[in-house]
Amino acid sequence: MSSKKKKSMLNRIPAKLWMLLSILAAFLLWIFIASTDAGGVIFAKPWEVISKLAGKLQDGTLWPHIYISLFRVIAGFLCGFIASVPIAFLMGWYTPFRNLVAPWIQFVRNIPPLAYIPLVIAGAGVGEKAKIIVIFIASFLVLVVTIYQGVCNVDVTLIKAAKVLGATDRDIFFQVVIPASTPFILVGARLGLSASLTTLVAAELTGASKGLGMMIQKAQGYYDMATVLMGILIIGVIGLTFEQIVRYLERKLTGWQETMQQ
Protein backbone atom coordinates (compact mmCIF):
# COMPACT_ATOMS: atom_id res chain seq x y z
CA MET A 1 0.00 0.00 0.00
CA SER A 2 1.42 3.38 -1.00
CA SER A 3 2.17 6.06 1.55
CA LYS A 4 -0.48 8.33 -0.03
CA LYS A 5 -3.17 5.69 0.42
CA LYS A 6 -2.09 5.10 4.00
CA LYS A 7 -2.25 8.83 4.71
CA SER A 8 -5.68 9.03 3.07
CA MET A 9 -6.97 6.18 5.22
CA LEU A 10 -5.62 7.77 8.38
CA ASN A 11 -7.25 11.08 7.47
CA ARG A 12 -10.61 9.34 7.25
CA ILE A 13 -10.46 8.26 10.89
CA PRO A 14 -12.77 10.56 12.93
CA ALA A 15 -11.14 12.94 15.38
CA LYS A 16 -13.22 11.49 18.23
CA LEU A 17 -11.77 8.04 17.55
CA TRP A 18 -8.25 9.47 17.66
CA MET A 19 -9.15 11.05 20.99
CA LEU A 20 -10.37 7.72 22.39
CA LEU A 21 -7.22 5.99 21.19
CA SER A 22 -5.11 8.72 22.78
CA ILE A 23 -6.93 8.39 26.12
CA LEU A 24 -6.62 4.60 26.02
CA ALA A 25 -2.88 4.80 25.27
CA ALA A 26 -2.36 7.29 28.12
CA PHE A 27 -4.37 5.08 30.50
CA LEU A 28 -2.31 1.99 29.61
CA LEU A 29 0.93 3.95 29.98
CA TRP A 30 -0.25 5.18 33.38
CA ILE A 31 -0.95 1.62 34.54
CA PHE A 32 2.44 0.47 33.27
CA ILE A 33 4.38 3.25 35.03
CA ALA A 34 2.39 2.80 38.28
CA SER A 35 3.18 -0.93 38.19
CA THR A 36 6.94 -0.42 38.13
CA ASP A 37 8.99 -0.12 41.32
CA ALA A 38 10.24 3.39 40.55
CA GLY A 39 7.02 4.73 39.02
CA GLY A 40 4.81 3.23 41.72
CA VAL A 41 6.44 5.49 44.29
CA ILE A 42 5.22 8.61 42.44
CA PHE A 43 2.16 7.48 40.49
CA ALA A 44 -0.84 6.03 42.26
CA LYS A 45 -2.76 3.47 40.22
CA PRO A 46 -5.73 4.77 38.20
CA TRP A 47 -8.32 2.91 40.28
CA GLU A 48 -6.84 4.41 43.46
CA VAL A 49 -7.26 7.90 42.03
CA ILE A 50 -10.81 7.11 40.89
CA SER A 51 -11.63 5.73 44.34
CA LYS A 52 -10.24 8.87 45.98
CA LEU A 53 -12.24 11.07 43.60
CA ALA A 54 -15.47 9.17 44.30
CA GLY A 55 -14.91 9.41 48.05
CA LYS A 56 -14.30 13.17 48.01
CA LEU A 57 -17.28 13.76 45.74
CA GLN A 58 -19.49 11.70 48.01
CA ASP A 59 -18.48 13.44 51.23
CA GLY A 60 -18.60 16.86 49.55
CA THR A 61 -15.06 17.91 50.48
CA LEU A 62 -13.88 18.38 46.88
CA TRP A 63 -16.38 20.95 45.62
CA PRO A 64 -15.26 23.84 47.90
CA HIS A 65 -11.68 23.40 46.65
CA ILE A 66 -12.86 23.52 43.02
CA TYR A 67 -15.16 26.51 43.55
CA ILE A 68 -12.58 28.70 45.27
CA SER A 69 -9.83 27.83 42.76
CA LEU A 70 -12.15 28.60 39.85
CA PHE A 71 -13.01 31.93 41.44
CA ARG A 72 -9.34 32.84 41.84
CA VAL A 73 -8.42 31.83 38.29
CA ILE A 74 -11.37 33.57 36.65
CA ALA A 75 -11.03 36.73 38.77
CA GLY A 76 -7.28 37.01 38.14
CA PHE A 77 -7.68 36.31 34.43
CA LEU A 78 -10.52 38.81 33.96
CA CYS A 79 -8.55 41.52 35.73
CA GLY A 80 -5.56 40.75 33.51
CA PHE A 81 -7.71 40.76 30.37
CA ILE A 82 -9.43 44.05 31.19
CA ALA A 83 -6.09 45.73 31.94
CA SER A 84 -4.16 44.25 29.00
CA VAL A 85 -6.52 45.09 26.12
CA PRO A 86 -6.32 48.91 26.30
CA ILE A 87 -2.59 48.87 27.08
CA ALA A 88 -1.84 46.51 24.17
CA PHE A 89 -3.88 48.60 21.71
CA LEU A 90 -2.28 51.84 22.90
CA MET A 91 1.18 50.29 22.51
CA GLY A 92 0.37 49.21 18.97
CA TRP A 93 -1.45 52.38 17.92
CA TYR A 94 0.57 55.21 19.51
CA THR A 95 4.35 55.23 19.07
CA PRO A 96 5.14 57.51 22.06
CA PHE A 97 3.11 55.26 24.38
CA ARG A 98 4.84 52.17 22.96
CA ASN A 99 8.29 53.69 23.43
CA LEU A 100 7.42 54.57 27.02
CA VAL A 101 5.74 51.32 28.11
CA ALA A 102 7.01 48.49 25.88
CA PRO A 103 10.54 48.27 27.40
CA TRP A 104 9.05 47.80 30.87
CA ILE A 105 6.59 45.19 29.63
CA GLN A 106 9.46 43.26 28.04
CA PHE A 107 11.52 43.61 31.22
CA VAL A 108 8.79 42.52 33.61
CA ARG A 109 7.62 39.57 31.50
CA ASN A 110 11.06 37.96 31.85
CA ILE A 111 10.56 37.78 35.61
CA PRO A 112 8.59 34.71 36.80
CA PRO A 113 5.29 35.75 38.44
CA LEU A 114 6.22 33.56 41.40
CA ALA A 115 9.05 35.98 42.19
CA TYR A 116 6.46 38.59 43.14
CA ILE A 117 4.86 36.43 45.84
CA PRO A 118 6.90 37.92 48.74
CA LEU A 119 6.09 41.45 47.55
CA VAL A 120 2.42 40.60 47.07
CA ILE A 121 2.17 39.08 50.55
CA ALA A 122 3.87 42.13 52.06
CA GLY A 123 1.53 44.51 50.25
CA ALA A 124 -1.77 42.62 50.18
CA GLY A 125 -1.47 40.13 53.03
CA VAL A 126 -2.41 36.48 52.69
CA GLY A 127 -6.09 36.84 51.78
CA GLU A 128 -7.89 36.33 48.49
CA LYS A 129 -6.53 39.58 47.11
CA ALA A 130 -2.96 38.28 47.15
CA LYS A 131 -3.83 35.12 45.23
CA ILE A 132 -5.78 37.04 42.59
CA ILE A 133 -2.92 39.52 42.18
CA VAL A 134 -0.39 36.75 41.49
CA ILE A 135 -2.69 35.18 38.90
CA PHE A 136 -3.40 38.62 37.45
CA ILE A 137 0.31 39.26 36.90
CA ALA A 138 0.79 35.95 35.12
CA SER A 139 -2.19 36.37 32.78
CA PHE A 140 -1.67 40.09 32.15
CA LEU A 141 1.88 39.69 30.86
CA VAL A 142 0.89 36.92 28.43
CA LEU A 143 -2.19 38.78 27.23
CA VAL A 144 -0.62 42.17 26.67
CA VAL A 145 2.28 40.80 24.60
CA THR A 146 0.04 38.57 22.46
CA ILE A 147 -2.57 41.25 21.77
CA TYR A 148 0.13 43.84 21.06
CA GLN A 149 1.62 41.53 18.43
CA GLY A 150 -1.83 41.21 16.89
CA VAL A 151 -2.21 44.99 16.61
CA CYS A 152 1.26 45.30 15.06
CA ASN A 153 0.49 42.56 12.51
CA VAL A 154 -2.63 44.22 11.10
CA ASP A 155 -2.31 44.31 7.31
CA VAL A 156 -1.12 47.80 6.33
CA THR A 157 -2.94 47.44 3.01
CA LEU A 158 -6.26 47.38 4.85
CA ILE A 159 -5.41 50.59 6.70
CA LYS A 160 -4.30 52.34 3.49
CA ALA A 161 -7.45 51.22 1.69
CA ALA A 162 -9.60 52.55 4.52
CA LYS A 163 -7.81 55.91 4.39
CA VAL A 164 -8.32 56.13 0.63
CA LEU A 165 -12.04 55.57 1.19
CA GLY A 166 -12.08 58.48 3.63
CA ALA A 167 -12.08 56.62 6.94
CA THR A 168 -11.01 58.54 10.01
CA ASP A 169 -8.54 57.23 12.58
CA ARG A 170 -11.49 56.31 14.78
CA ASP A 171 -13.13 54.36 11.94
CA ILE A 172 -9.88 52.56 11.15
CA PHE A 173 -9.33 51.65 14.77
CA PHE A 174 -12.81 50.25 15.42
CA GLN A 175 -13.58 48.80 11.98
CA VAL A 176 -10.17 47.58 10.83
CA VAL A 177 -7.68 47.21 13.69
CA ILE A 178 -9.97 45.65 16.30
CA PRO A 179 -11.57 43.05 13.95
CA ALA A 180 -8.15 42.13 12.52
CA SER A 181 -6.75 41.76 16.04
CA THR A 182 -9.62 39.60 17.33
CA PRO A 183 -7.87 36.28 16.54
CA PHE A 184 -4.84 37.41 18.55
CA ILE A 185 -7.08 38.51 21.42
CA LEU A 186 -8.60 35.03 21.54
CA VAL A 187 -5.18 33.38 21.32
CA GLY A 188 -4.09 35.63 24.16
CA ALA A 189 -7.17 34.54 26.13
CA ARG A 190 -6.21 30.89 25.69
CA LEU A 191 -2.63 31.54 26.76
CA GLY A 192 -3.75 33.79 29.61
CA LEU A 193 -6.11 31.15 31.00
CA SER A 194 -3.34 28.58 30.75
CA ALA A 195 -0.94 30.90 32.59
CA SER A 196 -3.59 31.52 35.26
CA LEU A 197 -4.03 27.80 35.88
CA THR A 198 -0.29 27.08 35.95
CA THR A 199 0.14 29.88 38.51
CA LEU A 200 -2.79 28.71 40.66
CA VAL A 201 -0.83 26.25 42.81
CA ALA A 202 1.89 28.81 43.52
CA ALA A 203 -0.68 31.55 44.18
CA GLU A 204 -2.25 29.38 46.86
CA LEU A 205 1.10 29.29 48.65
CA THR A 206 0.12 32.70 50.01
CA GLY A 207 -1.80 31.19 52.90
CA ALA A 208 -4.82 29.38 51.45
CA SER A 209 -7.10 27.17 53.54
CA LYS A 210 -9.01 25.88 50.50
CA GLY A 211 -8.25 25.36 46.84
CA LEU A 212 -6.95 22.68 44.52
CA GLY A 213 -3.38 23.88 44.92
CA MET A 214 -3.64 23.79 48.71
CA MET A 215 -5.23 20.32 48.52
CA ILE A 216 -2.34 19.07 46.37
CA GLN A 217 0.27 20.57 48.69
CA LYS A 218 -1.38 19.14 51.80
CA ALA A 219 -1.71 15.69 50.21
CA GLN A 220 1.94 15.78 49.18
CA GLY A 221 2.89 16.39 52.80
CA TYR A 222 1.09 13.17 53.79
CA TYR A 223 2.46 11.41 50.70
CA ASP A 224 -1.08 10.82 49.49
CA MET A 225 -0.16 10.54 45.81
CA ALA A 226 -3.68 9.50 44.77
CA THR A 227 -5.02 12.88 45.93
CA VAL A 228 -2.07 14.69 44.34
CA LEU A 229 -2.76 13.07 40.96
CA MET A 230 -6.49 13.67 41.36
CA GLY A 231 -5.90 17.38 41.91
CA ILE A 232 -3.56 17.60 38.93
CA LEU A 233 -6.07 15.85 36.69
CA ILE A 234 -8.90 18.13 37.83
CA ILE A 235 -6.82 21.21 36.98
CA GLY A 236 -6.12 19.65 33.58
CA VAL A 237 -9.84 19.04 32.97
CA ILE A 238 -10.63 22.64 33.94
CA GLY A 239 -7.95 23.81 31.50
CA LEU A 240 -9.42 21.70 28.69
CA THR A 241 -12.87 23.11 29.46
CA PHE A 242 -11.55 26.68 29.20
CA GLU A 243 -9.82 25.72 25.95
CA GLN A 244 -13.07 24.44 24.43
CA ILE A 245 -14.94 27.58 25.50
CA VAL A 246 -12.37 29.83 23.80
CA ARG A 247 -12.35 27.61 20.70
CA TYR A 248 -16.13 27.98 20.50
CA LEU A 249 -15.75 31.77 20.67
CA GLU A 250 -13.08 31.59 17.95
CA ARG A 251 -15.45 29.73 15.63
CA LYS A 252 -18.18 32.30 16.27
CA LEU A 253 -16.06 35.45 16.07
CA THR A 254 -13.41 34.51 13.51
CA GLY A 255 -15.32 32.14 11.25
CA TRP A 256 -14.32 34.30 8.28
CA GLN A 257 -10.70 33.17 8.65
CA GLU A 258 -9.38 30.34 6.53
CA THR A 259 -7.43 27.87 8.66
CA MET A 260 -5.83 24.50 8.15
CA GLN A 261 -8.02 22.97 10.89
CA GLN A 262 -11.79 23.21 10.47
N, C-alpha and C positions, 0 to 999 in steps of 0.2 A: 504494500500500500504506500503510495507516494506521501511525501510530507505535507503537500497541499491538501490531500484528502483527509489526512489525520487532523490537520488544523481545522478543516471545515467541520469534521465530526465533533471535535471538541467545542467549537463555537456554537454548535446546536444544543449543547447541554445547558439547561436552564440555570440561571444564576442561583436560584433557591437550592437546586441540587448541589451545586458547588459549595454553597454555604453549609449544607448538611454534612457533606463529605469533610469539609474543613473542621466542623465541630467534632465529628466522630474521630478524626485524626488527632485533634488536640486532646480529646478525652482519653484515647488509648495511650497517647504519649504521657499524659498525666499519671495514669495508672502504672505505666512502666517505671517512670521516675520515682513515684511514691513506693514502689515495690523494691527498689534497690536499697542497699544499706546506707549509702551516702545521701541519696535523695529523700529517703524516708524520714530522715532527721528534720528536713526543712518542709517537705510537702506532706500534708495530711492526705489520706486517701479520699477520693471523691465522695464516697458514701458517708465518710465522717463529716465532711463539710456540709453535705445535704442534711444529715441528721442534726447538725448544729444549727443550720438555718431553720429547719422545721421547728426545733425547740424554741428558738428565740422569737419566731413568728407566733408560735402558740402562746407563749407567756407574755407577749407584747413588749418585750424589752428592746426589740430591734427598731421599731418604728420611730421612737423619739430620736434615736441616733441619725436615722435617715432624714427626718424632717428638719432637724437643726442644721445638718450639713448642707442640705439642699438650700435652705434659707441663706446660709453664709455664702455659698457659691453663687447663687443667683443675685444676691444683693451686691456682692463685690464685683461681679461681672457687669451688672447694669450700671453701677457707678463708673466703672472703667469705660464702658461703651459711651455713656452720655458725655463723659469728659473728653474722650479721644476723638470723637467725630468732628466737633468744631475746631479743635487744635490741629488735626490732620488736614482739614480743608484749608484752614488759614495758612498752614505751612506750604501747602501746594499752590495756593492761589496768590499769596502776597510774599514777594521776595524778601522785603525787610523783616517780616515776621519769621520767615524760614531761617534767615541768617542769624536771627537772635535766638531762636528756640531749638532748631535742629541739632546744633552741636551738643546741647545739654541732654536732649532725648537720646542721642547716640551714646553719650557718656553713661547715662543712668541705666540704659538697657543692657549694658555689659556687666552690670552688678547684679548678682542673683537676688531675687526678692527676699530670700531667707535672710540675707545679710541685714535687712532692715528690722528684723524682729526685735532686737534689743532696743532700738530707737522707738519703735512703735509701742512696745510695752512701757517704756519710760514716759512716752507722751500721752498714750491713750489707756494705760492700765492693762488689765487682763480680761476685760469684758468682751462683749460681742463686737464692739467697735474696733478693737485691735485685730481681731480675726478678719473682719471685712476689709480693713485697710490693707492688710498683707495680700489678700486675694485681689483687691483693687489694683495694687501696684503691679502684680503679675499680669493681669489681663490688660490693663491700660497700656503698658509698654508694647505688648504684642499688637494690640489693636491700632494704636496710633501709627506705628511703623508700616503696617500692612495697608491701612487706608491711605496714608500719605503716598505710598508707592502707586496706589490706584489712581489718585488724583494726578500724579506726575505722568502716568502712562496714558492719559486721555489722548486720543488721536488729534493731533494739531490740525489735521485737515478738516475735522468736524468744526473746530472752533473758527477756523478761517472762513469756512462756508457759512457759518451762522453770522459772522460779521459782515460778509458780503450781502447777506439777505437783510441786513439792518438790525440785527439783534443787539441789544444792550448787554453790558457786562452782567447785569442781573439775570437777563434771559439766558445767557450762555451758561451761567453758573447753575441755574435751577433746571434748565432743559437739556443741557449737554453734559456738563461736568458731573453732576450728581447721578444721572442715569448711567453714564459710562463707568462711574466708580462703584456702582451698586454691587457688581460681582466681587470686587475687592473688599467691600464692607462685609459681605457675607462670609468670605474666606477669613477675614479678620475675626468675625464672630465665632467661627468654628475653632480657630486657633486660640482665641481668648477664652472660650469655655474650656478648652483642653488645658490651658495654662492655669485656669482657676481650679480645676479638679486636681491637677498635679501639685498645686500649692496648698490644697486643703489640709492634708495631714500635717504639714509644717505649721500652717496657720493655727491649728488646734493645739500646738505646743505652747501657746500663750495662755495656758491655764483653763482649758475646757473641761467641763464635767460631763458633757454629752457630745456626741458626734462620731462619725465613722472613723475619723483619724484617731480620736481618743480611744475608741473601742479597740482599734488595731494595736495601738501602743500598750494599752493595758493588758491585752491578751498576750502580746509578745513578752511582757514581764513575767507572766505565768507560764510561758512557753506553750500556750494554747494555739498551736499552729492551724487548727481547723478554723478557729474564729478569725485568725489573721487572714487566711486565704479567703474566707467568706467575705470579710470586709473589703478586700482587694477586688474580688469579683463583683461586688455590689457597686463599687465606684466605677468599675469598667462598664457595667450595664447602664449606669446613669450616663456615663460619657457617650455610649452608643446611642442612647435615647436622645440626648442633646444633638448628636450628629445627624440623626434622622430628621429631627425637627428643622434644623438649618437647611438640610438638603431639600426638604419639602418647600421651604421658603425660596430656595434657589430656583426650583422648578417653576414656582409661581411668578417670581419677580424677574427672572432672567431667562425665561423660556425662549426669548428671541435669539439667544446665543447658540451658535453651532458648536457642539462639543463632540469629542470622540466617544464619550459614554452617554448613552441616552437611557 
